[in-house]
């Protein structure tokens, strides 16, 4: 048996994958049997999707990202992280603490200078792009609704920030949220090892590695049941060497449409716009990412998709960073052309009380998917110090659950359900 000192997490930063530590107690463990990792299983995809959606608030400790699995989710506290933290430490090396992330400090100096160019690190270019895109999208939605977004900004002491923009109970939109987040942190060796499953070029390491994540996420729920809900998310994740250069990187994201009442021309327009954006870069992307979208946004217990789909992708690293950044920009730039014509066409249409009720039933399905299956939501809600309001931004203000709700035969509601149970090719 060997003696292992456990540590409690504090808020300061360390040279290593963990925040600064202070000894709290000593336990005995077998040198041949380290603490079991089953309940600490880690998937890099879960982390990348979560921290780039505004889920980690100013008080969130970076070590929280190693606590979740996309399939096994439970309550996590700082104290429960101690066994994981202690075992990932090299007990022969001293623990050296510092107050900030070096990469974050270096990037901040570039921001202050205002010199972000095409030769700047990808993390700074992505950050600049999502901030500009957030402002552009919010302005366009404000012009349609006639009301302004509420803007909440937050900072992370460890490095990074976020901006949550929310418009509630407006003239056109019941709820619209456009969030961006920029996060710096550290990944322990166990987390890096798990990420190697999807990123074979990522070398094994015994040292904690810095990471960076940035992304934009939005959801729009209109009042009118004839107008569709829409979702978008684009993100960049980077694991860095100690000098701030990328050791591994990838992009993820997508956009999908969720109507309560199906207009074929709307679905065709949305998919055609997304396909055009994809085809500029790779003709394989749209068919592959359309299938991935239908598979991801599937409500298993209902045996139906959340909506009529769009595109979804993750761990994308099949081209150069510049080529994929150009692809991400094309997809994000396609959002307003894909969605605004639908809103303008449907926002003032007449509807009946029964049609409003059916919209609320479909909103209930949206809530079910987000709370039961969405990996980012699960991870965020179980991360200590997470910004719960930003996580739940995606949920509508109102929804409805009816016992044994079944659409009438031959109705528009029944036709929507047929499409949701068997996704179709729109273009």
Rosetta blueprint (number, residue, H / E / L):
1 X L
2 X E
3 X E
4 X E
5 X E
6 X E
7 X E
8 X E
9 X E
10 X L
11 X L
12 X L
13 X E
14 X E
15 X L
16 X L
17 X L
18 X L
19 X L
20 X L
21 X E
22 X E
23 X E
24 X E
25 X E
26 X E
27 X E
28 X E
29 X E
30 X L
31 X L
32 X L
33 X L
34 X L
35 X L
36 X L
37 X L
38 X H
39 X H
40 X H
41 X L
42 X L
43 X L
44 X H
45 X H
46 X H
47 X H
48 X H
49 X H
50 X H
51 X H
52 X L
53 X L
54 X L
55 X L
56 X E
57 X L
58 X L
59 X L
60 X L
61 X L
62 X H
63 X H
64 X H
65 X H
66 X H
67 X L
68 X L
69 X L
70 X L
71 X L
72 X L
73 X L
74 X L
75 X L
76 X L
77 X L
78 X L
79 X H
80 X H
81 X H
82 X H
83 X H
84 X H
85 X H
86 X H
87 X H
88 X H
89 X L
90 X L
91 X L
92 X L
93 X L
94 X L
95 X L
96 X L
97 X E
98 X E
99 X L
100 X L
101 X L
102 X H
103 X H
104 X H
105 X H
106 X H
107 X H
108 X H
109 X H
110 X H
111 X H
112 X H
113 X H
114 X L
115 X L
116 X L
117 X L
118 X L
119 X L
120 X L
121 X L
122 X H
123 X H
124 X H
125 X H
126 X H
127 X H
128 X H
129 X H
130 X H
131 X H
132 X H
133 X H
134 X H
135 X H
136 X H
137 X H
138 X H
139 X H
140 X H
141 X H
142 X H
143 X H
144 X H
145 X H
146 X L
147 X L
148 X L
149 X L
150 X E
151 X E
152 X E
153 X E
154 X E
155 X E
156 X L
157 X L
158 X L
159 X L
160 X E
161 X E
162 X E
163 X E
164 X E
165 X E
166 X E
167 X E
168 X E
169 X L
170 X L
171 X L
172 X L
173 X E
174 X E
175 X E
176 X E
177 X E
178 X E
179 X E
180 X E
181 X E
182 X E
183 X E
184 X E
185 X E
186 X E
187 X E
188 X L
189 X H
190 X H
191 X H
192 X H
193 X H
194 X H
195 X H
196 X L
197 X L
198 X L
199 X L
200 X L
201 X L
202 X L
203 X L
204 X L
205 X L
206 X L
207 X L
208 X L
209 X E
210 X E
211 X E
212 X E
213 X E
214 X E
215 X E
216 X E
217 X E
218 X E
219 X E
220 X E
221 X E
222 X E
223 X L
224 X L
225 X L
226 X L
227 X L
228 X L
229 X E
230 X E
231 X E
232 X E
233 X E
234 X E
235 X E
236 X E
237 X E
238 X E
239 X E
240 X E
241 X L
242 X L
243 X L
244 X L
245 X L
246 X E
247 X E
248 X E
249 X E
250 X E
251 X E
252 X E
253 X E
254 X E
255 X E
256 X E
257 X E
258 X E
259 X L
260 X L
261 X L
262 X L
263 X L
264 X H
265 X H
266 X H
267 X H
268 X H
269 X H
270 X H
271 X H
272 X H
273 X H
274 X H
275 X H
276 X H
277 X H
278 X H
279 X H
280 X L
281 X L
282 X L
283 X H
284 X H
285 X H
286 X H
287 X H
288 X H
289 X H
290 X H
291 X H
292 X H
293 X H
294 X H
295 X H
296 X H
297 X L
298 X E
299 X E
300 X L
301 X L
302 X L
303 X L
304 X E
305 X E
306 X L
307 X L
308 X L
309 X E
310 X E
311 X E
312 X E
313 X E
314 X E
315 X E
316 X E
317 X L
318 X L
319 X L
320 X L
321 X H
322 X H
323 X H
324 X H
325 X H
326 X H
327 X H
328 X H
329 X H
330 X H
331 X H
332 X H
333 X H
334 X H
335 X H
336 X H
337 X H
338 X H
339 X H
340 X H
341 X H
342 X H
343 X H
344 X H
345 X H
346 X H
347 X L
348 X L
349 X L
350 X L
351 X L
352 X L
353 X H
354 X H
355 X H
356 X H
357 X H
358 X H
359 X H
360 X H
361 X H
362 X H
363 X H
364 X H
365 X H
366 X H
367 X H
368 X H
369 X H
370 X H
371 X H
372 X H
373 X L
374 X L
375 X H
376 X H
377 X H
378 X H
379 X H
380 X H
381 X H
382 X L
383 X L
384 X L
385 X L
386 X E
387 X L
388 X H
389 X H
390 X H
391 X H
392 X H
393 X H
394 X H
395 X L
396 X L
397 X L
398 X L
399 X L
400 X L
401 X L
402 X L
403 X L
404 X L
405 X L
406 X L
407 X L
408 X L
409 X L
410 X L
411 X L
412 X H
413 X H
414 X H
415 X H
416 X H
417 X H
418 X H
419 X H
420 X H
421 X H
422 X L
423 X L
424 X L
425 X L
426 X L
427 X L
